[in-house]
Amino acid sequence: MLDKARYLVIEGPIGCGKTRLAQKLAEALTLQPALEAPERNPFIARFYQHRERWALPLQLDFLFQRLEALSSVSQMLAAGQRVVSDFMLQKDTLFAELNLEADEYALYRRIQERIVPANLPKPDLVVYLQARPETLAERVERRAWAAERGISLDYLTDVCAAYARFFYEYDASPLFILDAEVLDPIHESGDFALVLERLREMRSHREYFGYA
């Protein structure tokens, strides 16, 4: 399935390694990367210090960023290029449900419905990286990005649960679930080769890959 996919998306919670895996796949498979730039969001550091105060502006900024990026994805696909991305637009709603108060969420949804075009590109294949919240917390601490200092283990636990619920029901594209707790395709070349092999051999609409 991998070799036929023109638009590949890597997704997962904060600290799972989706951006670095997308970069590695782009290099290995000669794909055009379309990556998020969370450092461009001026509200992110303030959000992790005071979630209730900054959740709505954070969500709206990310929504506009992702729509701009998806416009570029559409142009690349139209030009015959293959693309790998580290986000899907549906994550906006996932985080909005998690972070916004009910009235803020209603406003966010009204804005989203007004500005999101109906003809956005749909991924040919989605790779969902899973890991325990404790593992994600360690990785976030290691990468030492100042804006993420306020991320708590409780918040990561909530994010992981939200992702699990979302992908339990997700059926819009073929889904490859990768256990990033036991497989490390970013740092281990053997694991990366195994992941590529399994993605190429994938035939069903949903598959799970992790060591038994």
Sine and cosine of phi, psi and omega as CSV:
sin_phi,cos_phi,sin_psi,cos_psi,sin_omega,cos_omega
0.00,0.00,-0.57,0.82,-0.08,-1.00
-0.84,0.54,-0.71,0.71,-0.10,-0.99
-0.94,0.35,-0.32,0.95,0.03,-1.00
-1.00,-0.07,-0.21,0.98,-0.06,-1.00
-0.97,0.25,0.85,-0.53,0.06,-1.00
-1.00,-0.01,-0.41,0.91,-0.03,-1.00
-0.71,-0.70,0.96,-0.28,-0.07,-1.00
-0.94,-0.34,0.72,-0.70,0.01,-1.00
-0.85,-0.52,0.73,-0.68,0.12,-0.99
-0.96,-0.29,0.82,-0.58,-0.04,-1.00
-0.72,-0.69,0.26,-0.97,0.02,-1.00
0.42,-0.91,0.16,-0.99,-0.08,-1.00
-0.94,0.33,0.15,-0.99,-0.01,-1.00
-0.82,0.58,0.78,-0.62,0.07,-1.00
1.00,0.05,0.06,1.00,-0.05,-1.00
-0.98,0.19,-0.28,0.96,0.02,-1.00
0.99,-0.17,0.31,0.95,-0.09,-1.00
-0.91,0.42,-0.63,0.78,-0.03,-1.00
-0.93,0.38,-0.69,0.72,-0.02,-1.00
-0.93,0.36,-0.58,0.82,0.07,-1.00
-0.93,0.37,-0.65,0.76,0.06,-1.00
-0.87,0.49,-0.67,0.74,0.04,-1.00
-0.89,0.45,-0.66,0.76,-0.01,-1.00
-0.92,0.38,-0.65,0.76,0.05,-1.00
-0.92,0.40,-0.62,0.78,0.03,-1.00
-0.86,0.50,-0.68,0.73,0.00,-1.00
-0.94,0.34,-0.68,0.73,-0.08,-1.00
-0.95,0.31,-0.54,0.84,-0.13,-0.99
-0.93,-0.37,0.10,0.99,-0.02,-1.00
0.83,0.56,0.81,0.59,0.06,-1.00
-0.97,-0.24,0.43,-0.90,0.10,-1.00
-1.00,0.09,0.84,-0.54,0.00,-1.00
-0.99,0.16,0.66,-0.75,0.13,-0.99
-0.79,-0.61,0.99,-0.13,-0.22,-0.98
-0.91,-0.41,0.53,-0.85,0.09,-1.00
-0.93,0.38,0.40,-0.92,0.07,-1.00
-0.76,-0.65,0.96,0.29,-0.06,-1.00
-0.87,0.49,-0.42,0.91,0.02,-1.00
-0.91,0.40,-0.29,0.96,0.04,-1.00
-0.99,0.15,-0.18,0.98,0.00,-1.00
-0.99,0.11,0.92,-0.38,-0.11,-0.99
-0.95,0.32,-0.14,0.99,-0.08,-1.00
-0.98,-0.19,-0.08,1.00,-0.23,-0.97
-0.92,0.39,-0.70,0.72,-0.01,-1.00
-0.91,0.42,-0.66,0.75,0.01,-1.00
-0.92,0.40,-0.56,0.83,0.02,-1.00
-0.88,0.47,-0.71,0.71,-0.04,-1.00
-0.94,0.34,-0.28,0.96,0.09,-1.00
-1.00,0.00,-0.50,0.87,-0.07,-1.00
-0.50,-0.87,0.99,0.12,-0.15,-0.99
-0.87,0.49,-0.71,0.71,-0.09,-1.00
-0.89,0.45,-0.59,0.81,-0.07,-1.00
-0.96,0.28,-0.61,0.79,-0.20,-0.98
-0.92,-0.38,0.10,1.00,-0.08,-1.00
-0.89,0.45,-0.71,0.70,-0.07,-1.00
-0.92,0.40,-0.77,0.64,0.05,-1.00
-0.88,0.48,-0.58,0.82,0.06,-1.00
-0.87,0.50,-0.75,0.66,-0.03,-1.00
-0.89,0.46,-0.68,0.73,-0.04,-1.00
-0.92,0.39,-0.64,0.77,0.04,-1.00
-0.89,0.45,-0.70,0.72,0.04,-1.00
-0.90,0.44,-0.62,0.79,0.02,-1.00
-0.87,0.50,-0.73,0.68,0.01,-1.00
-0.91,0.42,-0.66,0.75,0.05,-1.00
-0.85,0.53,-0.73,0.68,-0.08,-1.00
-0.94,0.35,-0.57,0.82,0.07,-1.00
-0.91,0.42,-0.64,0.77,0.07,-1.00
-0.88,0.47,-0.69,0.72,0.00,-1.00
-0.91,0.43,-0.64,0.77,0.00,-1.00
-0.93,0.36,-0.49,0.87,0.12,-0.99
-0.89,0.46,-0.65,0.76,0.07,-1.00
-0.91,0.41,-0.63,0.78,0.05,-1.00
-0.86,0.50,-0.70,0.71,0.01,-1.00
-0.86,0.51,-0.66,0.75,0.01,-1.00
-0.91,0.41,-0.66,0.75,0.01,-1.00
-0.91,0.41,-0.67,0.74,0.02,-1.00
-0.90,0.43,-0.64,0.77,0.01,-1.00
-0.90,0.43,-0.46,0.89,0.02,-1.00
-1.00,0.09,0.06,1.00,0.05,-1.00
1.00,0.04,0.18,0.98,0.01,-1.00
-1.00,0.03,0.43,-0.90,0.11,-0.99
-0.99,-0.14,0.61,-0.79,-0.19,-0.98
-0.79,-0.62,0.61,-0.79,0.19,-0.98
-0.83,-0.56,0.71,-0.70,-0.05,-1.00
-0.79,-0.62,0.38,-0.93,0.03,-1.00
-0.95,-0.31,0.41,0.91,0.05,-1.00
-0.38,-0.93,0.37,-0.93,0.20,-0.98
-0.77,-0.64,0.53,-0.85,-0.13,-0.99
-0.89,0.46,-0.47,0.88,-0.03,-1.00
-0.86,0.51,-0.38,0.92,0.01,-1.00
-0.90,0.44,-0.41,0.91,0.04,-1.00
-0.86,0.52,-0.73,0.68,0.01,-1.00
-0.92,0.40,-0.61,0.79,0.03,-1.00
-0.84,0.54,-0.77,0.64,-0.02,-1.00
-0.96,0.29,-0.55,0.84,0.04,-1.00
-0.89,0.45,-0.69,0.73,0.04,-1.00
-0.88,0.47,-0.57,0.82,-0.05,-1.00
-0.97,0.25,-0.61,0.79,-0.23,-0.97
-0.97,-0.26,-0.40,0.92,-0.15,-0.99
-1.00,-0.09,0.52,-0.86,0.19,-0.98
-0.94,0.34,0.27,-0.96,-0.12,-0.99
-0.85,0.52,-0.69,0.72,-0.02,-1.00
-0.94,0.33,-0.59,0.81,0.07,-1.00
-0.91,0.41,-0.65,0.76,0.01,-1.00
-0.90,0.44,-0.65,0.76,0.03,-1.00
-0.88,0.48,-0.67,0.74,0.04,-1.00
-0.91,0.41,-0.71,0.71,0.03,-1.00
-0.84,0.54,-0.70,0.71,-0.02,-1.00
-0.90,0.43,-0.60,0.80,0.05,-1.00
-0.89,0.45,-0.68,0.73,0.03,-1.00
-0.91,0.42,-0.71,0.70,-0.01,-1.00
-0.86,0.52,-0.72,0.69,-0.03,-1.00
-0.91,0.42,-0.48,0.88,-0.02,-1.00
-0.98,0.21,-0.58,0.82,-0.18,-0.98
-0.96,-0.29,-0.28,0.96,-0.04,-1.00
-0.99,0.15,0.86,-0.51,0.00,-1.00
-0.94,0.35,0.41,-0.91,-0.06,-1.00
-0.99,0.16,-0.31,0.95,-0.13,-0.99
-0.97,-0.26,0.59,0.81,0.05,-1.00
-0.92,0.40,0.54,-0.84,0.01,-1.00
-0.91,0.42,0.63,-0.78,0.01,-1.00
-0.98,-0.22,0.72,-0.69,0.00,-1.00
-0.87,0.49,0.61,-0.79,0.13,-0.99
-0.99,0.17,-0.39,0.92,-0.02,-1.00
-0.38,-0.93,0.72,-0.70,0.05,-1.00
-0.88,-0.47,0.76,-0.65,0.10,-0.99
-0.95,-0.31,0.87,-0.50,-0.03,-1.00
-0.96,-0.29,0.89,-0.45,-0.01,-1.00
-1.00,-0.02,0.81,-0.58,0.01,-1.00
-0.93,-0.36,0.63,-0.78,0.13,-0.99
-0.36,-0.93,0.36,-0.93,0.00,-1.00
-0.94,0.34,0.51,-0.86,0.04,-1.00
-0.83,0.56,-0.60,0.80,0.00,-1.00
-0.90,0.44,-0.64,0.77,0.04,-1.00
-0.91,0.41,-0.68,0.73,0.02,-1.00
-0.89,0.46,-0.64,0.76,0.01,-1.00
-0.88,0.47,-0.65,0.76,0.04,-1.00
-0.90,0.44,-0.67,0.74,-0.01,-1.00
-0.92,0.38,-0.66,0.75,0.04,-1.00
-0.88,0.48,-0.66,0.75,0.02,-1.00
-0.91,0.42,-0.63,0.78,-0.02,-1.00
-0.92,0.40,-0.62,0.79,-0.05,-1.00
-0.98,0.22,-0.27,0.96,0.25,-0.97
0.80,0.60,0.70,0.72,0.11,-0.99
-0.99,0.11,0.84,-0.54,-0.14,-0.99
-0.82,0.57,-0.61,0.80,-0.05,-1.00
-0.90,0.43,-0.36,0.93,-0.06,-1.00
-0.99,-0.11,0.13,0.99,-0.06,-1.00
-0.88,0.47,-0.44,0.90,-0.05,-1.00
-1.00,0.04,0.05,1.00,-0.02,-1.00
-0.95,0.31,0.81,-0.59,0.00,-1.00
-0.99,-0.17,0.33,-0.94,0.07,-1.00
-0.90,0.44,-0.59,0.80,0.03,-1.00
-0.88,0.48,-0.66,0.75,0.01,-1.00
-0.92,0.40,-0.68,0.73,0.04,-1.00
-0.88,0.47,-0.60,0.80,0.06,-1.00
-0.88,0.47,-0.68,0.73,0.04,-1.00
-0.90,0.43,-0.65,0.76,0.01,-1.00
-0.90,0.44,-0.71,0.70,0.02,-1.00
-0.86,0.50,-0.68,0.73,0.01,-1.00
-0.90,0.43,-0.63,0.78,0.02,-1.00
-0.91,0.41,-0.67,0.75,0.05,-1.00
-0.89,0.45,-0.67,0.74,-0.01,-1.00
-0.88,0.47,-0.68,0.74,0.03,-1.00
-0.90,0.44,-0.69,0.73,-0.04,-1.00
-0.89,0.46,-0.76,0.65,-0.07,-1.00
-0.98,0.20,-0.28,0.96,0.12,-0.99
-0.89,0.46,-0.58,0.81,-0.03,-1.00
-0.99,-0.14,-0.18,0.98,-0.12,-0.99
-0.92,0.38,0.76,-0.66,-0.03,-1.00
-0.59,-0.81,0.18,0.98,-0.11,-0.99
-0.97,0.25,-0.44,0.90,-0.01,-1.00
-0.60,-0.80,0.34,-0.94,0.13,-0.99
-0.83,0.56,0.66,-0.75,-0.11,-0.99
-0.82,-0.57,0.81,-0.59,0.06,-1.00
-0.92,-0.38,0.92,-0.39,-0.04,-1.00
-0.99,-0.10,0.88,-0.48,-0.07,-1.00
-0.93,-0.36,0.81,-0.59,0.05,-1.00
-0.98,0.20,1.00,-0.08,-0.01,-1.00
-0.98,0.18,0.04,1.00,0.09,-1.00
-0.98,0.21,-0.59,0.81,-0.08,-1.00
-0.91,-0.41,-0.29,0.96,0.05,-1.00
-0.93,-0.37,0.68,-0.74,-0.03,-1.00
-0.79,-0.61,0.98,0.22,-0.03,-1.00
-0.94,0.33,-0.18,0.98,0.00,-1.00
-0.99,0.17,-0.69,0.72,-0.08,-1.00
-0.97,-0.25,-0.34,0.94,-0.05,-1.00
-0.95,-0.32,0.92,-0.38,-0.06,-1.00
-0.88,0.47,-0.55,0.83,0.03,-1.00
-0.91,0.43,-0.68,0.74,0.05,-1.00
-0.91,0.42,-0.63,0.78,0.02,-1.00
-0.89,0.46,-0.68,0.74,0.03,-1.00
-0.89,0.45,-0.65,0.76,0.03,-1.00
-0.89,0.45,-0.67,0.74,0.00,-1.00
-0.90,0.44,-0.70,0.72,0.04,-1.00
-0.86,0.51,-0.69,0.73,-0.01,-1.00
-0.88,0.47,-0.72,0.69,-0.03,-1.00
-0.92,0.39,-0.59,0.80,0.04,-1.00
-0.91,0.41,-0.63,0.78,0.02,-1.00
-0.93,0.36,-0.54,0.84,-0.04,-1.00
-1.00,0.04,-0.12,0.99,-0.08,-1.00
-0.87,0.49,0.76,-0.65,0.00,-1.00
-0.83,-0.56,-0.48,0.88,-0.05,-1.00
-1.00,0.05,0.15,-0.99,-0.04,-1.00
-0.97,0.24,-0.35,0.94,-0.03,-1.00
-0.53,-0.85,0.80,-0.60,0.03,-1.00
-0.68,-0.73,0.47,-0.88,0.05,-1.00
-0.88,-0.47,0.67,-0.74,0.03,-1.00
-0.74,-0.67,0.87,-0.48,0.09,-1.00
-0.27,-0.96,0.37,-0.93,0.01,-1.00
-0.92,0.39,0.64,-0.77,0.05,-1.00
-0.96,0.29,0.00,0.00,0.00,0.00
